[in-house]
């Protein structure tokens, strides 16, 4: 069997049976393509590859100074791949058995202060252009719910629900139903500010003729430069095609950079994931339990959430220094 055939079958298996996220499947595909090229250069197939061949491949990666997190993912991918080959009786034993995953580098999450986040929100909330209303709504939701950027940009309109308010007026539920990694659903809370901005955005979205799109945040439309009837039809087709796609992660990141510049905050410090880290950091600073934070962030393992424990450590240290009886002597 060809290497490409085996890779294709493996990717289909983890998509259909394991329910892995699309980005994870794409990453696994690229990882397997790289080792495939390496093995082809040695005239070796996956079935004939030995532990020494696999070690030689990862030695090349180490020489290229690849980050330990990237190497760990490639090792995990290859182990899962060979486990699949074993289950299909394509290989008798895996050549990855002796591979050791490198220790993860301890990287403290970067975040903005509460004042900096409020500065961004206050600035963009005053902008009532298409750019301003959309970005304001996205930023409010991102900071209110701590979503991953992929979760945010790909929110379907069905994630929100309209209900009757206490005054008889229509309003929105104070949470979203979010589909996260591994297609796992969770509830993401919305504060009053995010709900208010979301209602304003939905009204604007309707005026823009995007109410039929299944996506909450519709992709940008590039207007045709033609001015004749054919151009009008092409522009209409462009708008209809855009309604079938959501805004991209790259575009949202670019919008945040533009906002940071206008708000006089270093744009290199403003990134969608930094807003998510800020959400987590500020909640911990205000006394939220780590287990609750794990659920809010959609982490399947508490160890992932523990990257924020440096905040708890500093708070505990301050409590001891400021409130212990001996600190007053």
Secondary structure as UniProt FT lines:
FT   HELIX           3..16
FT   HELIX           22..41
FT   TURN            42..43
FT   TURN            46..48
FT   HELIX           51..63
FT   TURN            64..65
FT   HELIX           68..87
FT   TURN            88..89
FT   TURN            95..98
FT   HELIX           114..125
FT   HELIX           130..145
FT   HELIX           149..153
FT   HELIX           157..159
FT   STRAND          162..164
FT   TURN            166..167
FT   STRAND          170..172
FT   STRAND          175..179
FT   HELIX           181..183
FT   STRAND          185..189
FT   HELIX           192..207
FT   TURN            208..209
FT   TURN            211..212
FT   HELIX           229..242
FT   TURN            243..244
FT   HELIX           249..262
FT   TURN            263..264
FT   HELIX           267..269
FT   HELIX           272..285
FT   TURN            286..287
FT   HELIX           290..297
FT   HELIX           302..305
FT   HELIX           306..308
FT   HELIX           309..323
FT   HELIX           325..328
//
